Structure formats: C-alpha cells, structure tokens
Amino acid sequence: MKFAERMSHLGTETAFEVLARAKGLEAQGKEIIHLEIGEPDFDTPANVIDAGVKAMKGGYTHYGPSAGMPEMRAAAAAYVAKTRDVSVDPAQVIITPGGKPIIFFTAMSLLDPGDEVIYPNPGFPIYESMIDYLGAKRVPIQLRESHGFAFDPDQLESLITDRTKLVIINSPQNPTGGVLPRDVLARLAKLAVERDFYVLSDEIYSQIIYEGQHESIYSFDGMPERTIILDGHSKSYAMTGWRLGFGVMPVPMAEKVGKLMTNSTSCTASFTQMAGIEALKGPQDSVRAMVKEFRARRDLIVDGLNAIAGITCHKPSGAFYVFPNITQTGKKSKDLENYLMHNAGVAVLSGTSFGEFGEGYLRLSYANSRENLSRALEKIESALK
Ligand code: PLP
C-alpha cells in the first residue's frame, strides 16, 4: 500500500509492544511479573460501575453532543475548579474518549509545520509522535534526576524562540513520578505571557500525589487564556477501559476541538459519561484508598531498588512509576529491559522508551500488588548478581 508521507512520522507507545512480548513468553509457560503497563490494578469503584449499568439500562446508548453531555461538561468544570481553586466555564470543557485525544486535538488545532514545541524528555512518547506527525519542530527539554525530574527554568528560557508555539508539561509525570514545584510553574507562566505561547498541561495524574496539593499552571495570572489542561478518569478512578477524559481550554479553542470530535469519534460514549459524572460527584473514598496503597508500594519499591547493587532510585512525589538510575550496572537501558524480561521474568520499560534522555534509567510501574513487587525485587536482584 502507498501510505501518506506523514504516516512515516507517527510514533507509538512501546509499553504496548513490551506487553505483547511478555504475553508471548507467558503463552510459552514462562511466569512474568508485569511492571511495564501504566494502569491502576484496582477495580473501577462499585458506585461508578452501578451508574454505568443504570445508564445503559436507562437508554444512554445513543449519540450525544460532540463536545460532551452538558451535565458531564458541567461536572468536569466544577471538578477542575474545585481541585485547582480556579474558575472554569463548562463551555471551556470538551469530553473525549480518554485523556489522550486532548494531546492529538491540541496538536491538530495549534500546530503548523515548522512551529516549535518544547516538551519533556524523558516524557510520554505521544507528545513527540504528534509533533513529528504534524511536521512541527521537536524541542526536547531534559528532565534531570538532580532536579527531582523537573526541568530547569533557565534552560527552558534558553529554548524559547519566536517560533515557540506550545510548551508541554506533565505533572505528576510519566515516566519519572516527578512533580513540578510551584516556583517552576510560576516562572513558566511568566514566560508564557511575555513570550506569547500556549501550554498543554497534562494533569492526568493530578489525584495521585503524595506530598502537598496538586498545582496547575492554569491558576497563574494570564494562564486561563493560554492553557489547555488534560485530565480524565483513567488513572484517578481506575477507568482506563471506559475511555473517558477531558480538556479545559479557552472557549474559541473548545469550539475547534468540538469540531474535531465531530469529524473523528462523533462523541464520547453516553453511558461512560454518566458513570464519569458519578465518579466526579460521588464519594471519593476509593481514590483516597488507592493513593494510600500506592504510597505504601512506592516506599516498598524505592527502598527495595536502592538495596540492589548497581541501582539507585529517587523517591517520586506522584503518579505510580519509579525511574531508577541503572548506569552502575554497566548495561544500556534497552539491554537491561530485555535481560530482565528473559532472566528475571520481570517486564519493565527502558528509559529510552520515553526519549533519548531516558538512557541510564528504567521505568517500573508499581500498579501491582505488594506481594508481586517484593517478588519482582528479589528476581531483579538475583538476576543482576
Ligand atoms: N498522559 C499521560 C502522561 C499518560 O501517562 C497517559 C496514559 O498512560 C495519558 C495521558 C492518556 O490517558 P488515557 O488513558 O486517559 O487516554
């Protein structure tokens, strides 16, 4: 087949490829502990499932408005307003099948070929993929372990040019678990206003935070007019398979993104949105219980990794990933990923799955039971001996 030229620029998420390889080994009878996939291992809360079932039985099985059901847009606006202490109009909210389409739609609506986009590296691979796909220019900014995996604002400033159209941030972050401190956000906000660029703030892990409160760039002066917040239900409410997320953006952009929804998926599933309203408005104890359990697992895995010769691990403040430094093992990240899969029976991701600055690191997701995490740590330690 003769594909469009742009298809050769589209990237992917290697987590799914590693999962497929792990499944292949399992099919041959090998035991694999899965620490590669980024989804909570908890069940969707029962009240949310009940709301979804009730909605299906109650006829919410038809098309709805492309931008999202008015009740869901209002619920998401109220949720973002409350959790970030800001004001949000429901007209700024677009409901999407998962948070990921907000990356796609932001890139589609803002980027022309040659526009420059500054984005975190290591970082979620879809940012880079979308920049390349649209012929925009990649400008990676390195996240450094020595800065708690935040970026250095001076470095950011040095990367801004007259062609900088968009800066992407992600806090709490995938893959490092890093959280951007308030002073870094304040500096970015000031630069965005002075140098006139937009910020896509990927806040999909906003509820999974272990120290202090989640802070959004949207809350700084001049930022509601130039910020796109990505958030959603996948991580906070263990709803990855329901496909429900949303974006908050300036109203003129919401109108464009609504049109992209009409042109692509038509709308997000109606019963999924009804379940999503219950998630945002109903009791929040399951979120609290999940975060408490993630914190215990984080401590277990960080301590366990630091006890293994050749590995050092920074303690992350959010999300459910650790990003240990493996340089002292003498192995390249991708080689160690393969080695651990075959010799320890533990599936992890090479740091380079998240960009060139991920060399020297692995990403482990601790969305797995404490028992499995302890077994994985033992297996990694003995495989490295
Ligand atoms: N943004 C980041 C940083 C993620 O890690 C993910 C999922 O792994 C997403 C966005 C997409 O989430 P969703 O499953 O809601 O599309």
Residues whose N, C-alpha, C, O or C-beta is under 5 A from the ligand:
A	BS01	PLP	G38 G98 G99 K100 F124 N170 N174 D202 I204 G232 S234 L244 G245
